[in-house]
Amino acid sequence: MKSLQLTSEEWDSVARCVNAAIEGPFIQEKVFHTLIGMWRDDARATFQQHATDRQGKYLHLANNSMNNLLGYPHKMYAELVEWTGLDRSEITVLFSRFRDATDRASTTAYVSCLE
């Protein structure tokens, strides 16, 4: 795995995105597990326990959270800014940097279909 080269500010933004996915109105309970890959209570526990060590399950949670904040058709873009402090274009850049820093596949094709 690459050295995680996000700035402290970027990691804080990632954490706000994860929190928004878990606690915000963006992902309905009935599809949360399908979209995020863990139950909401497990996501909360992972977020609380691993947000600072940024390993394993937390990286999975962060990846899926940003992916679905961008791709799931919640259409709550003003609320997304309120929850994260970032608009969709800023989350797109953050998600791309996160995936590069964590050796995940390129988001270029996925992100370009959102524009």
N, C-alpha and C positions, 0 to 999 in steps of 0.2 A: 504494500500500500504506500502511496505517496505520503510525504509529510503534509499534514493538513495546513495549507498555507492561506487560510482565510484570516482576515484581520479580526481583532476582538469585536469591533463594531459589526462586522459581517456575521460572526457567530451569534451576537446578540439579536441580529435581525432574523437569523435562522430560528432561534429560540422563540421569537415572537410569532413566526409563521407556524411553528409546531404548536404553540399554545392556541393560536387562532383555529387551527384544524381540530384540536381536541375540544376546546371550550366554546368556540364560536358557533355561529348558526350556519356554517358553510356546508357541513357534511351531516346528513341525516343519520340518526341512530341505525336505521334498518340497513344502510349501506356502508356504515363506518368500517366494519371489519373487512368487507370485501375490498374497499378502496385503500385502506391504510395497512391492512395486513395483520392487525391485532385488535382486540376488543378495546373499547374506549378506556375502561378502567386499567387495562394493561398499558395502554399508551400513556395515561396519566402517570402511572408508577414509573415507567421507563423515562419519561420526561423529568420527573422529580429526582430520580436516582442517578441518571446518566448524562444529564445536560452538560455537566462540566468535564466529564472524561471523554465524551464524543467518540464512543466506540460502538461496534456491533449493532445492537438493536436500536440504539439512538440514531445512528446514521440511516438505518432502514426507515425509522419513523420520520426523520427529517426529510429524507428523499421523497417518501410517499406523501407527506404533508404538503410540501411545496408543489409537487406534481399535481395534486388534486386541488389545491387552491387555485392553480392556473388552469387546469383542464376540466374539472368537474363543473357542470353548468349551473352553478349556484346563482349567478347574475347579481351578486351582492358586492359590487366593486367599490362602492363608497364605504360600506362596512369593512371591507378588506383593508382599506387604508386606515380606518379607525382602529382596527385590531392590530395591525402590523406596523403602521407608520410608512408603509410602502405601497406604491401603486403596482399594477400588473407588470408594467415594463421593468420596474425595479426588482420585483420578485423574479422575473424572467432572467435578468442579469445575475442576480444572487444565486438562483438555481443552477445556472450554467457554471458559475464559478465553484459552487459547492460540488457539483458533479465532477468537474475537472480536478478539484483538490482531493476528492475521495476516490479517484480512479473509477468512476462510474461511466457508463456509455455516454456518448455525445448527445446533447439535447437539441442540437441544431435543427434537425428535421422536425422534431416534435414542436419546438418553440415557433418555428416559422409557420406552422399550420394554424397557430393561434392568432396571428396578425391579420 
